[in-house]
Amino acid sequence: MTRTTLAMTLSLVYLAASSGVGQAIADEAKSPPPMEELGKFVGDGTCTGRIVGMGKSPGYPTTGRYHGEKILDGQWVAIHYDEDKTDVNPKPFHVQQFLSYDPKRKMFVAVSLDNTGPEYNPATSPGWKGDTFTLEYTATIDGKTVSLRDVFTHNATENSHTGMMRGQNGDWVETDKETCKST
């Protein structure tokens, strides 16, 4: 290797390090393994919330419980959410959501199943951004394909979930929101 080639190589290494590549590698080394990130979903709690009224359907308050656990040798996290039956909520919502990390796609994946029908909804997420974890997916509702989001937040005192649907004008519209306390 000539002195000029060595000098150029060292210059490129320095340039890459000073431009953030070195920091990105260092940050990646500090990040927890992806499945550890899903540990925020593990535990039990009670939730209060509200279904937002849409069209002719009025909104109403909800209460429920959640349970999250690692399953299948820690390769998946299963979340069970069950609303309580009340006078204003005679057909409570029940859902099971399964989350994991796909190393080939370098993203989190999820599948949810609920009591509204035989459909299942695969979703993806890039992961936690601060205290927020967002899953995006499409589903068929009343024969139409719609874009949906599940936005989860986690902090020291409570967890929350906000369901969202992309409206006809392209904006995201809140469909439901639950705030949960660990038990």
Rosetta constraint file for C-alpha pairs under 8 A:
AtomPair CA 1 CA 5 HARMONIC 6.25 0.50
AtomPair CA 1 CA 6 HARMONIC 6.51 0.50
AtomPair CA 2 CA 6 HARMONIC 6.21 0.50
AtomPair CA 3 CA 7 HARMONIC 6.09 0.50
AtomPair CA 4 CA 8 HARMONIC 6.14 0.50
AtomPair CA 5 CA 9 HARMONIC 6.07 0.50
AtomPair CA 6 CA 10 HARMONIC 6.15 0.50
AtomPair CA 7 CA 11 HARMONIC 6.07 0.50
AtomPair CA 8 CA 12 HARMONIC 6.17 0.50
AtomPair CA 9 CA 13 HARMONIC 6.23 0.50
AtomPair CA 10 CA 14 HARMONIC 6.13 0.50
AtomPair CA 11 CA 15 HARMONIC 6.03 0.50
AtomPair CA 12 CA 16 HARMONIC 6.03 0.50
AtomPair CA 13 CA 17 HARMONIC 6.16 0.50
AtomPair CA 14 CA 18 HARMONIC 6.04 0.50
AtomPair CA 15 CA 19 HARMONIC 6.00 0.50
AtomPair CA 16 CA 20 HARMONIC 6.76 0.50
AtomPair CA 16 CA 21 HARMONIC 5.55 0.50
AtomPair CA 16 CA 22 HARMONIC 6.85 0.50
AtomPair CA 17 CA 21 HARMONIC 5.31 0.50
AtomPair CA 17 CA 22 HARMONIC 4.43 0.50
AtomPair CA 17 CA 23 HARMONIC 7.14 0.50
AtomPair CA 18 CA 22 HARMONIC 7.17 0.50
AtomPair CA 20 CA 24 HARMONIC 6.00 0.50
AtomPair CA 21 CA 25 HARMONIC 6.30 0.50
AtomPair CA 22 CA 26 HARMONIC 6.23 0.50
AtomPair CA 23 CA 27 HARMONIC 5.98 0.50
AtomPair CA 24 CA 28 HARMONIC 6.06 0.50
AtomPair CA 25 CA 29 HARMONIC 6.26 0.50
AtomPair CA 26 CA 30 HARMONIC 6.48 0.50
AtomPair CA 27 CA 31 HARMONIC 6.35 0.50
AtomPair CA 32 CA 36 HARMONIC 6.15 0.50
AtomPair CA 32 CA 37 HARMONIC 6.65 0.50
AtomPair CA 33 CA 37 HARMONIC 6.85 0.50
AtomPair CA 34 CA 38 HARMONIC 6.99 0.50
AtomPair CA 34 CA 101 HARMONIC 6.36 0.50
AtomPair CA 35 CA 39 HARMONIC 6.97 0.50
AtomPair CA 35 CA 74 HARMONIC 7.75 0.50
AtomPair CA 35 CA 75 HARMONIC 7.13 0.50
AtomPair CA 35 CA 76 HARMONIC 7.83 0.50
AtomPair CA 35 CA 100 HARMONIC 6.80 0.50
AtomPair CA 35 CA 101 HARMONIC 6.53 0.50
AtomPair CA 37 CA 128 HARMONIC 7.59 0.50
AtomPair CA 38 CA 42 HARMONIC 7.50 0.50
AtomPair CA 38 CA 77 HARMONIC 6.93 0.50
AtomPair CA 38 CA 99 HARMONIC 7.66 0.50
AtomPair CA 38 CA 100 HARMONIC 7.66 0.50
AtomPair CA 39 CA 70 HARMONIC 7.91 0.50
AtomPair CA 39 CA 77 HARMONIC 7.83 0.50
AtomPair CA 40 CA 154 HARMONIC 7.17 0.50
AtomPair CA 41 CA 68 HARMONIC 5.66 0.50
AtomPair CA 41 CA 69 HARMONIC 7.54 0.50
AtomPair CA 41 CA 77 HARMONIC 7.41 0.50
AtomPair CA 41 CA 79 HARMONIC 7.22 0.50
AtomPair CA 42 CA 67 HARMONIC 7.14 0.50
AtomPair CA 42 CA 68 HARMONIC 4.19 0.50
AtomPair CA 42 CA 69 HARMONIC 4.90 0.50
AtomPair CA 42 CA 70 HARMONIC 6.94 0.50
AtomPair CA 42 CA 77 HARMONIC 7.32 0.50
AtomPair CA 42 CA 79 HARMONIC 7.71 0.50
AtomPair CA 43 CA 66 HARMONIC 7.93 0.50
AtomPair CA 43 CA 67 HARMONIC 5.68 0.50
AtomPair CA 43 CA 68 HARMONIC 4.98 0.50
AtomPair CA 43 CA 69 HARMONIC 6.53 0.50
AtomPair CA 43 CA 182 HARMONIC 7.15 0.50
AtomPair CA 44 CA 65 HARMONIC 7.47 0.50
AtomPair CA 44 CA 66 HARMONIC 5.56 0.50
AtomPair CA 44 CA 67 HARMONIC 4.46 0.50
AtomPair CA 44 CA 68 HARMONIC 6.37 0.50
AtomPair CA 44 CA 182 HARMONIC 5.68 0.50
AtomPair CA 44 CA 183 HARMONIC 5.72 0.50
AtomPair CA 45 CA 65 HARMONIC 5.72 0.50
AtomPair CA 45 CA 66 HARMONIC 5.40 0.50
AtomPair CA 45 CA 67 HARMONIC 6.75 0.50
AtomPair CA 45 CA 180 HARMONIC 6.08 0.50
AtomPair CA 45 CA 181 HARMONIC 5.28 0.50
AtomPair CA 45 CA 182 HARMONIC 4.10 0.50
AtomPair CA 45 CA 183 HARMONIC 4.75 0.50
AtomPair CA 46 CA 63 HARMONIC 7.50 0.50
AtomPair CA 46 CA 64 HARMONIC 5.81 0.50
AtomPair CA 46 CA 65 HARMONIC 4.40 0.50
AtomPair CA 46 CA 66 HARMONIC 6.38 0.50
AtomPair CA 46 CA 180 HARMONIC 5.40 0.50
AtomPair CA 46 CA 181 HARMONIC 5.61 0.50
AtomPair CA 46 CA 182 HARMONIC 6.68 0.50
AtomPair CA 46 CA 183 HARMONIC 6.95 0.50
AtomPair CA 47 CA 63 HARMONIC 5.47 0.50
AtomPair CA 47 CA 64 HARMONIC 5.05 0.50
AtomPair CA 47 CA 65 HARMONIC 5.74 0.50
AtomPair CA 47 CA 66 HARMONIC 7.54 0.50
AtomPair CA 47 CA 178 HARMONIC 6.02 0.50
AtomPair CA 47 CA 179 HARMONIC 5.41 0.50
AtomPair CA 47 CA 180 HARMONIC 4.07 0.50
AtomPair CA 47 CA 181 HARMONIC 6.46 0.50
AtomPair CA 48 CA 61 HARMONIC 7.51 0.50
AtomPair CA 48 CA 62 HARMONIC 5.69 0.50
AtomPair CA 48 CA 63 HARMONIC 4.43 0.50
AtomPair CA 48 CA 64 HARMONIC 6.54 0.50
AtomPair CA 48 CA 178 HARMONIC 5.45 0.50
AtomPair CA 48 CA 179 HARMONIC 5.59 0.50
AtomPair CA 48 CA 180 HARMONIC 6.55 0.50
AtomPair CA 49 CA 61 HARMONIC 5.72 0.50
AtomPair CA 49 CA 62 HARMONIC 4.98 0.50
AtomPair CA 49 CA 63 HARMONIC 6.23 0.50
AtomPair CA 49 CA 176 HARMONIC 7.32 0.50
AtomPair CA 49 CA 177 HARMONIC 5.34 0.50
AtomPair CA 49 CA 178 HARMONIC 4.00 0.50
AtomPair CA 49 CA 179 HARMONIC 6.11 0.50
AtomPair CA 50 CA 59 HARMONIC 6.95 0.50
AtomPair CA 50 CA 60 HARMONIC 5.66 0.50
AtomPair CA 50 CA 61 HARMONIC 4.26 0.50
AtomPair CA 50 CA 62 HARMONIC 5.37 0.50
AtomPair CA 50 CA 176 HARMONIC 5.65 0.50
AtomPair CA 50 CA 177 HARMONIC 5.61 0.50
AtomPair CA 50 CA 178 HARMONIC 6.61 0.50
AtomPair CA 51 CA 59 HARMONIC 5.12 0.50
AtomPair CA 51 CA 60 HARMONIC 5.43 0.50
AtomPair CA 51 CA 61 HARMONIC 6.31 0.50
AtomPair CA 51 CA 62 HARMONIC 7.07 0.50
AtomPair CA 51 CA 175 HARMONIC 6.16 0.50
AtomPair CA 51 CA 176 HARMONIC 4.39 0.50
AtomPair CA 51 CA 177 HARMONIC 6.75 0.50
AtomPair CA 52 CA 58 HARMONIC 7.26 0.50
AtomPair CA 52 CA 59 HARMONIC 4.48 0.50
AtomPair CA 52 CA 60 HARMONIC 6.96 0.50
AtomPair CA 52 CA 174 HARMONIC 7.11 0.50
AtomPair CA 52 CA 175 HARMONIC 5.10 0.50
AtomPair CA 52 CA 176 HARMONIC 5.48 0.50
AtomPair CA 53 CA 57 HARMONIC 5.37 0.50
AtomPair CA 53 CA 58 HARMONIC 4.18 0.50
AtomPair CA 53 CA 59 HARMONIC 3.64 0.50
AtomPair CA 53 CA 60 HARMONIC 7.37 0.50
AtomPair CA 53 CA 175 HARMONIC 7.75 0.50
AtomPair CA 54 CA 58 HARMONIC 6.51 0.50
AtomPair CA 54 CA 59 HARMONIC 7.31 0.50
AtomPair CA 60 CA 88 HARMONIC 6.52 0.50
AtomPair CA 60 CA 89 HARMONIC 7.33 0.50
AtomPair CA 61 CA 88 HARMONIC 7.65 0.50
AtomPair CA 61 CA 89 HARMONIC 7.93 0.50
AtomPair CA 62 CA 83 HARMONIC 6.73 0.50
AtomPair CA 62 CA 84 HARMONIC 7.16 0.50
AtomPair CA 62 CA 89 HARMONIC 7.21 0.50
AtomPair CA 63 CA 83 HARMONIC 5.68 0.50
AtomPair CA 63 CA 84 HARMONIC 5.64 0.50
AtomPair CA 64 CA 81 HARMONIC 7.05 0.50
AtomPair CA 64 CA 82 HARMONIC 5.39 0.50
AtomPair CA 64 CA 83 HARMONIC 3.94 0.50
AtomPair CA 64 CA 84 HARMONIC 5.16 0.50
AtomPair CA 65 CA 81 HARMONIC 5.77 0.50
AtomPair CA 65 CA 82 HARMONIC 5.46 0.50
AtomPair CA 65 CA 83 HARMONIC 6.51 0.50
AtomPair CA 65 CA 84 HARMONIC 7.95 0.50
AtomPair CA 66 CA 79 HARMONIC 6.89 0.50
AtomPair CA 66 CA 80 HARMONIC 5.45 0.50
AtomPair CA 66 CA 81 HARMONIC 4.39 0.50
AtomPair CA 66 CA 82 HARMONIC 6.45 0.50
AtomPair CA 67 CA 79 HARMONIC 5.67 0.50
AtomPair CA 67 CA 80 HARMONIC 5.20 0.50
AtomPair CA 67 CA 81 HARMONIC 6.68 0.50
AtomPair CA 68 CA 77 HARMONIC 6.73 0.50
AtomPair CA 68 CA 78 HARMONIC 5.52 0.50
AtomPair CA 68 CA 79 HARMONIC 4.24 0.50
AtomPair CA 68 CA 80 HARMONIC 6.32 0.50
AtomPair CA 69 CA 77 HARMONIC 5.50 0.50
AtomPair CA 69 CA 78 HARMONIC 5.43 0.50
AtomPair CA 69 CA 79 HARMONIC 6.64 0.50
AtomPair CA 70 CA 74 HARMONIC 5.08 0.50
AtomPair CA 70 CA 75 HARMONIC 7.28 0.50
AtomPair CA 70 CA 76 HARMONIC 5.78 0.50
AtomPair CA 70 CA 77 HARMONIC 4.36 0.50
AtomPair CA 70 CA 78 HARMONIC 6.31 0.50
AtomPair CA 71 CA 75 HARMONIC 6.54 0.50
AtomPair CA 71 CA 76 HARMONIC 5.36 0.50
AtomPair CA 71 CA 77 HARMONIC 5.82 0.50
AtomPair CA 71 CA 78 HARMONIC 6.69 0.50
AtomPair CA 72 CA 76 HARMONIC 6.18 0.50
AtomPair CA 75 CA 100 HARMONIC 6.33 0.50
AtomPair CA 75 CA 101 HARMONIC 7.99 0.50
AtomPair CA 76 CA 98 HARMONIC 6.44 0.50
AtomPair CA 76 CA 99 HARMONIC 5.51 0.50
AtomPair CA 76 CA 100 HARMONIC 4.79 0.50
AtomPair CA 77 CA 98 HARMONIC 5.65 0.50
AtomPair CA 77 CA 99 HARMONIC 5.16 0.50
AtomPair CA 77 CA 100 HARMONIC 6.49 0.50
AtomPair CA 78 CA 96 HARMONIC 6.85 0.50
AtomPair CA 78 CA 97 HARMONIC 5.76 0.50
AtomPair CA 78 CA 98 HARMONIC 4.56 0.50
AtomPair CA 78 CA 99 HARMONIC 6.53 0.50
AtomPair CA 79 CA 96 HARMONIC 5.59 0.50
AtomPair CA 79 CA 97 HARMONIC 5.13 0.50
AtomPair CA 79 CA 98 HARMONIC 6.37 0.50
AtomPair CA 80 CA 94 HARMONIC 7.59 0.50
AtomPair CA 80 CA 95 HARMONIC 5.95 0.50
AtomPair CA 80 CA 96 HARMONIC 4.60 0.50
AtomPair CA 80 CA 97 HARMONIC 6.61 0.50
AtomPair CA 81 CA 94 HARMONIC 5.73 0.50
AtomPair CA 81 CA 95 HARMONIC 5.36 0.50
AtomPair CA 81 CA 96 HARMONIC 6.46 0.50
AtomPair CA 82 CA 92 HARMONIC 7.38 0.50
AtomPair CA 82 CA 93 HARMONIC 6.21 0.50
AtomPair CA 82 CA 94 HARMONIC 4.53 0.50
AtomPair CA 82 CA 95 HARMONIC 6.65 0.50
AtomPair CA 83 CA 92 HARMONIC 5.11 0.50
AtomPair CA 83 CA 93 HARMONIC 5.37 0.50
AtomPair CA 83 CA 94 HARMONIC 6.23 0.50
AtomPair CA 84 CA 89 HARMONIC 7.73 0.50
AtomPair CA 84 CA 92 HARMONIC 5.92 0.50
AtomPair CA 85 CA 89 HARMONIC 5.66 0.50
AtomPair CA 85 CA 90 HARMONIC 5.37 0.50
AtomPair CA 85 CA 91 HARMONIC 6.47 0.50
AtomPair CA 85 CA 92 HARMONIC 5.32 0.50
AtomPair CA 86 CA 90 HARMONIC 5.54 0.50
AtomPair CA 86 CA 92 HARMONIC 7.94 0.50
AtomPair CA 93 CA 114 HARMONIC 7.36 0.50
AtomPair CA 93 CA 115 HARMONIC 6.55 0.50
AtomPair CA 93 CA 116 HARMONIC 7.61 0.50
AtomPair CA 94 CA 114 HARMONIC 5.59 0.50
AtomPair CA 94 CA 115 HARMONIC 5.68 0.50
AtomPair CA 95 CA 112 HARMONIC 6.81 0.50
AtomPair CA 95 CA 113 HARMONIC 5.67 0.50
AtomPair CA 95 CA 114 HARMONIC 4.18 0.50
AtomPair CA 95 CA 115 HARMONIC 6.66 0.50
AtomPair CA 96 CA 112 HARMONIC 5.65 0.50
AtomPair CA 96 CA 113 HARMONIC 5.38 0.50
AtomPair CA 96 CA 114 HARMONIC 6.31 0.50
AtomPair CA 97 CA 110 HARMONIC 6.74 0.50
AtomPair CA 97 CA 111 HARMONIC 5.71 0.50
AtomPair CA 97 CA 112 HARMONIC 4.17 0.50
AtomPair CA 97 CA 113 HARMONIC 6.41 0.50
AtomPair CA 98 CA 110 HARMONIC 5.33 0.50
AtomPair CA 98 CA 111 HARMONIC 5.33 0.50
AtomPair CA 98 CA 112 HARMONIC 6.28 0.50
AtomPair CA 99 CA 108 HARMONIC 7.05 0.50
AtomPair CA 99 CA 109 HARMONIC 5.73 0.50
AtomPair CA 99 CA 110 HARMONIC 4.35 0.50
AtomPair CA 99 CA 111 HARMONIC 6.81 0.50
AtomPair CA 100 CA 108 HARMONIC 5.73 0.50
AtomPair CA 100 CA 109 HARMONIC 5.47 0.50
AtomPair CA 100 CA 110 HARMONIC 6.46 0.50
AtomPair CA 101 CA 106 HARMONIC 7.32 0.50
AtomPair CA 101 CA 107 HARMONIC 5.90 0.50
AtomPair CA 101 CA 108 HARMONIC 4.28 0.50
AtomPair CA 101 CA 109 HARMONIC 5.84 0.50
AtomPair CA 102 CA 106 HARMONIC 5.69 0.50
AtomPair CA 102 CA 107 HARMONIC 5.56 0.50
AtomPair CA 102 CA 108 HARMONIC 5.91 0.50
AtomPair CA 102 CA 109 HARMONIC 6.57 0.50
AtomPair CA 103 CA 107 HARMONIC 6.83 0.50
AtomPair CA 106 CA 126 HARMONIC 7.75 0.50
AtomPair CA 107 CA 124 HARMONIC 6.70 0.50
AtomPair CA 107 CA 125 HARMONIC 5.90 0.50
AtomPair CA 107 CA 126 HARMONIC 5.06 0.50
AtomPair CA 107 CA 127 HARMONIC 6.89 0.50
AtomPair CA 108 CA 124 HARMONIC 5.56 0.50
AtomPair CA 108 CA 125 HARMONIC 5.00 0.50
AtomPair CA 108 CA 126 HARMONIC 6.09 0.50
AtomPair CA 108 CA 127 HARMONIC 6.26 0.50
AtomPair CA 109 CA 122 HARMONIC 7.24 0.50
AtomPair CA 109 CA 123 HARMONIC 5.71 0.50
AtomPair CA 109 CA 124 HARMONIC 4.53 0.50
AtomPair CA 109 CA 125 HARMONIC 6.43 0.50
AtomPair CA 110 CA 121 HARMONIC 7.98 0.50
AtomPair CA 110 CA 122 HARMONIC 5.58 0.50
AtomPair CA 110 CA 123 HARMONIC 5.00 0.50
AtomPair CA 110 CA 124 HARMONIC 6.20 0.50
AtomPair CA 110 CA 135 HARMONIC 7.79 0.50
AtomPair CA 111 CA 120 HARMONIC 6.66 0.50
AtomPair CA 111 CA 121 HARMONIC 5.44 0.50
AtomPair CA 111 CA 122 HARMONIC 4.38 0.50
AtomPair CA 111 CA 123 HARMONIC 6.19 0.50
AtomPair CA 112 CA 120 HARMONIC 5.72 0.50
AtomPair CA 112 CA 121 HARMONIC 5.33 0.50
AtomPair CA 112 CA 122 HARMONIC 6.70 0.50
AtomPair CA 113 CA 118 HARMONIC 7.70 0.50
AtomPair CA 113 CA 119 HARMONIC 7.01 0.50
AtomPair CA 113 CA 120 HARMONIC 5.12 0.50
AtomPair CA 113 CA 121 HARMONIC 6.96 0.50
AtomPair CA 114 CA 118 HARMONIC 7.76 0.50
AtomPair CA 114 CA 119 HARMONIC 7.97 0.50
AtomPair CA 114 CA 120 HARMONIC 7.66 0.50
AtomPair CA 121 CA 137 HARMONIC 6.83 0.50
AtomPair CA 121 CA 138 HARMONIC 7.03 0.50
AtomPair CA 121 CA 139 HARMONIC 6.24 0.50
AtomPair CA 122 CA 137 HARMONIC 6.36 0.50
AtomPair CA 122 CA 138 HARMONIC 7.91 0.50
AtomPair CA 123 CA 135 HARMONIC 5.81 0.50
AtomPair CA 123 CA 136 HARMONIC 5.34 0.50
AtomPair CA 123 CA 137 HARMONIC 4.57 0.50
AtomPair CA 123 CA 138 HARMONIC 7.74 0.50
AtomPair CA 124 CA 135 HARMONIC 5.36 0.50
AtomPair CA 124 CA 136 HARMONIC 5.67 0.50
AtomPair CA 124 CA 137 HARMONIC 6.85 0.50
AtomPair CA 125 CA 133 HARMONIC 7.33 0.50
AtomPair CA 125 CA 134 HARMONIC 5.86 0.50
AtomPair CA 125 CA 135 HARMONIC 4.81 0.50
AtomPair CA 125 CA 136 HARMONIC 6.57 0.50
AtomPair CA 126 CA 134 HARMONIC 7.83 0.50
AtomPair CA 127 CA 133 HARMONIC 5.78 0.50
AtomPair CA 127 CA 134 HARMONIC 7.23 0.50
AtomPair CA 128 CA 132 HARMONIC 5.46 0.50
AtomPair CA 128 CA 133 HARMONIC 4.58 0.50
AtomPair CA 128 CA 134 HARMONIC 7.56 0.50
AtomPair CA 129 CA 133 HARMONIC 6.38 0.50
AtomPair CA 131 CA 153 HARMONIC 5.36 0.50
AtomPair CA 131 CA 154 HARMONIC 5.32 0.50
AtomPair CA 131 CA 155 HARMONIC 6.47 0.50
AtomPair CA 132 CA 151 HARMONIC 6.84 0.50
AtomPair CA 132 CA 152 HARMONIC 5.66 0.50
AtomPair CA 132 CA 153 HARMONIC 4.52 0.50
AtomPair CA 132 CA 154 HARMONIC 6.72 0.50
AtomPair CA 133 CA 151 HARMONIC 5.87 0.50
AtomPair CA 133 CA 152 HARMONIC 5.13 0.50
AtomPair CA 133 CA 153 HARMONIC 6.37 0.50
AtomPair CA 134 CA 149 HARMONIC 6.68 0.50
AtomPair CA 134 CA 150 HARMONIC 5.70 0.50
AtomPair CA 134 CA 151 HARMONIC 4.46 0.50
AtomPair CA 134 CA 152 HARMONIC 6.24 0.50
AtomPair CA 135 CA 149 HARMONIC 5.53 0.50
AtomPair CA 135 CA 150 HARMONIC 5.14 0.50
AtomPair CA 135 CA 151 HARMONIC 6.49 0.50
AtomPair CA 136 CA 147 HARMONIC 7.39 0.50
AtomPair CA 136 CA 148 HARMONIC 5.81 0.50
AtomPair CA 136 CA 149 HARMONIC 4.57 0.50
AtomPair CA 136 CA 150 HARMONIC 6.64 0.50
AtomPair CA 137 CA 147 HARMONIC 5.91 0.50
AtomPair CA 137 CA 148 HARMONIC 5.37 0.50
AtomPair CA 137 CA 149 HARMONIC 6.45 0.50
AtomPair CA 138 CA 145 HARMONIC 6.49 0.50
AtomPair CA 138 CA 146 HARMONIC 5.44 0.50
AtomPair CA 138 CA 147 HARMONIC 4.45 0.50
AtomPair CA 138 CA 148 HARMONIC 5.73 0.50
AtomPair CA 139 CA 145 HARMONIC 5.52 0.50
AtomPair CA 139 CA 146 HARMONIC 5.51 0.50
AtomPair CA 139 CA 147 HARMONIC 6.64 0.50
AtomPair CA 139 CA 148 HARMONIC 7.23 0.50
AtomPair CA 140 CA 144 HARMONIC 5.18 0.50
AtomPair CA 140 CA 145 HARMONIC 4.40 0.50
AtomPair CA 140 CA 146 HARMONIC 6.19 0.50
AtomPair CA 141 CA 145 HARMONIC 6.40 0.50
AtomPair CA 141 CA 146 HARMONIC 6.95 0.50
AtomPair CA 146 CA 165 HARMONIC 7.11 0.50
AtomPair CA 146 CA 166 HARMONIC 6.90 0.50
AtomPair CA 147 CA 165 HARMONIC 5.91 0.50
AtomPair CA 147 CA 166 HARMONIC 5.51 0.50
AtomPair CA 148 CA 163 HARMONIC 7.43 0.50
AtomPair CA 148 CA 164 HARMONIC 5.63 0.50
AtomPair CA 148 CA 165 HARMONIC 4.57 0.50
AtomPair CA 148 CA 166 HARMONIC 6.35 0.50
AtomPair CA 149 CA 163 HARMONIC 5.86 0.50
AtomPair CA 149 CA 164 HARMONIC 5.01 0.50
AtomPair CA 149 CA 165 HARMONIC 6.43 0.50
AtomPair CA 150 CA 161 HARMONIC 6.77 0.50
AtomPair CA 150 CA 162 HARMONIC 5.89 0.50
AtomPair CA 150 CA 163 HARMONIC 4.82 0.50
AtomPair CA 150 CA 164 HARMONIC 6.45 0.50
AtomPair CA 151 CA 161 HARMONIC 5.57 0.50
AtomPair CA 151 CA 162 HARMONIC 5.11 0.50
AtomPair CA 151 CA 163 HARMONIC 6.43 0.50
AtomPair CA 151 CA 164 HARMONIC 7.86 0.50
AtomPair CA 152 CA 159 HARMONIC 7.24 0.50
AtomPair CA 152 CA 160 HARMONIC 5.63 0.50
AtomPair CA 152 CA 161 HARMONIC 4.54 0.50
AtomPair CA 152 CA 162 HARMONIC 6.57 0.50
AtomPair CA 153 CA 159 HARMONIC 5.55 0.50
AtomPair CA 153 CA 160 HARMONIC 5.24 0.50
AtomPair CA 153 CA 161 HARMONIC 6.56 0.50
AtomPair CA 154 CA 158 HARMONIC 6.37 0.50
AtomPair CA 154 CA 159 HARMONIC 4.57 0.50
AtomPair CA 154 CA 160 HARMONIC 6.75 0.50
AtomPair CA 155 CA 159 HARMONIC 6.34 0.50
AtomPair CA 157 CA 181 HARMONIC 7.22 0.50
AtomPair CA 158 CA 179 HARMONIC 6.99 0.50
AtomPair CA 158 CA 180 HARMONIC 5.80 0.50
AtomPair CA 158 CA 181 HARMONIC 5.10 0.50
AtomPair CA 158 CA 182 HARMONIC 7.00 0.50
AtomPair CA 159 CA 179 HARMONIC 5.92 0.50
AtomPair CA 159 CA 180 HARMONIC 5.11 0.50
AtomPair CA 159 CA 181 HARMONIC 6.52 0.50
AtomPair CA 160 CA 177 HARMONIC 7.29 0.50
AtomPair CA 160 CA 178 HARMONIC 5.49 0.50
AtomPair CA 160 CA 179 HARMONIC 4.29 0.50
AtomPair CA 160 CA 180 HARMONIC 5.73 0.50
AtomPair CA 161 CA 177 HARMONIC 5.62 0.50
AtomPair CA 161 CA 178 HARMONIC 5.26 0.50
AtomPair CA 161 CA 179 HARMONIC 6.59 0.50
AtomPair CA 162 CA 174 HARMONIC 6.87 0.50
AtomPair CA 162 CA 175 HARMONIC 7.46 0.50
AtomPair CA 162 CA 176 HARMONIC 5.73 0.50
AtomPair CA 162 CA 177 HARMONIC 4.36 0.50
AtomPair CA 162 CA 178 HARMONIC 6.56 0.50
AtomPair CA 163 CA 174 HARMONIC 5.90 0.50
AtomPair CA 163 CA 175 HARMONIC 5.31 0.50
AtomPair CA 163 CA 176 HARMONIC 5.09 0.50
AtomPair CA 163 CA 177 HARMONIC 6.29 0.50
AtomPair CA 164 CA 172 HARMONIC 6.05 0.50
AtomPair CA 164 CA 173 HARMONIC 5.31 0.50
AtomPair CA 164 CA 174 HARMONIC 4.41 0.50
AtomPair CA 164 CA 175 HARMONIC 5.24 0.50
AtomPair CA 164 CA 176 HARMONIC 7.23 0.50
AtomPair CA 165 CA 172 HARMONIC 5.54 0.50
AtomPair CA 165 CA 173 HARMONIC 5.26 0.50
AtomPair CA 165 CA 174 HARMONIC 6.53 0.50
AtomPair CA 165 CA 175 HARMONIC 6.69 0.50
AtomPair CA 166 CA 170 HARMONIC 5.66 0.50
AtomPair CA 166 CA 171 HARMONIC 5.58 0.50
AtomPair CA 166 CA 172 HARMONIC 4.43 0.50
AtomPair CA 166 CA 173 HARMONIC 6.03 0.50
AtomPair CA 167 CA 171 HARMONIC 5.39 0.50
AtomPair CA 167 CA 172 HARMONIC 5.95 0.50
AtomPair CA 167 CA 173 HARMONIC 6.15 0.50
